[in-house]
Amino acid sequence: MIIKHLKQFEKISSIDELKRSTKTPLFEFDIETMLFCKENGLEYAVKTVSIKEAVIANELGATYAVVPKDKAAQIQNIANEYLFDTKILQKAVFDWEIEKAALLGVDGVLLNNPPF
């Protein structure tokens, strides 16, 4: 299971910010930004809120799709069925949510406040 900390990412909101990013960029679902990343061979994380967005993110080469807790299992099942290269990260606030995500079979979690 992948455990990522929010501090490992840099939240960006434009391609200009992306060009200056020193960490793995994290941004809201945006096809133009994802295409830029794919065309330039960049690793990136994208926030997705639906199966459709997760499928598109995978197609456009996202390293990680950050998904809401209530959609994580459903999106992970789709990712497994279609052999996504994109890893699914469930949003998590508390470290005890790691176990819940693991039991659901989710690739990993993105912790806001890691205890370590």
N, C-alpha and C positions, 0 to 999 in steps of 0.2 A: 504494500500500500504506500502511496505517495503522500507525504505530509509536507505541505508548503506553507510558508508564513507570508502574510501579506507584505511584510517588509522586503521580501525577495523580489518583489515586482515594483514597477514604476507605473502609476496610473497616468495615462495620457488621454488627451481629448482631441488631438489633431496630428496630422502627418508631420508637421513642423516639430512638434514635441517629440514625436517618435524618432525623428532623425537625430535628436540630441540625447535620447535615452541611453543611460548607461547600464540599466538592468533590463530584465525581460519585461517588455511593455504589457500592460493590462488595460483593456479598454472596453467600452460598451460595443455591442454588435454594430459593425459598420462595414459594409462590403468594400467600399473604396479603400479603407485602411487595411483590411485583410488582404485585398489584392496587392497593395503596395508591399506588405510583408512577404507575401508569397513570391512576388516578382523579384524581391531582393534577398530571398533566402533567410529571412529573419524568424527566429523563434518568437512566439507571442502567445498571450493568454487573452481570451475574449469572454466577456460575460454573455451568456445566452439564457433565454427564458423559455424556450420551447424546443421541441424535437426538431422542427424545421430549421431553426437557427443553429442547433448543434450539428445537424447534417451538413448545412452550408459551411459552417466553420471547419468541419473535417475536410470537406472538399477543397477549401481554400488554405489548407495546410496549417491550421492552428495547432500549436503544441498542446495547449490546454483549453478546454471549455469549462468555464466556471458556471455551475448551475445551481438553482435554488434547491433547498432541501427537499421540498415537496415534489420535485421533478427528477431528482437524482437517480432513483432506481429505474424509472421508466426510460430516461435517456441512456443510462448505462446499458440496459437491455438492448436498446437499438444499436449502441456502439459495439456491443459484443456480437450481435447478429450480423452486422455489416463490416466487422473487422476494422473499426476506425483506427487510424494512426493517432488521432487526437486523444489525449487522456482526459477523462472526466473528473473534475474536481468539485466536490460538494462544498458549498459555503458552510463554514462552521465558526461559531463564536467560542465555544467551550471545548476543552480537550476531551471530555467524555463523549463528545459527538464523533470522535474517531472510531470508537467501537461500533456505534450505530451504523456509520457509513461502511465499515468493514463487513458487518453482518449483511448489509444490502448488496455487497459485491462491487461497490463504487471504487473506481481506480484510486481515488485519493480525496484529501480534504484541503481546503484553503482556510487556514486559521487566522482570525483577526488578531488574537492575543495569545500567542503560543506560550506555554508554561516552561519552555526550554529554549 
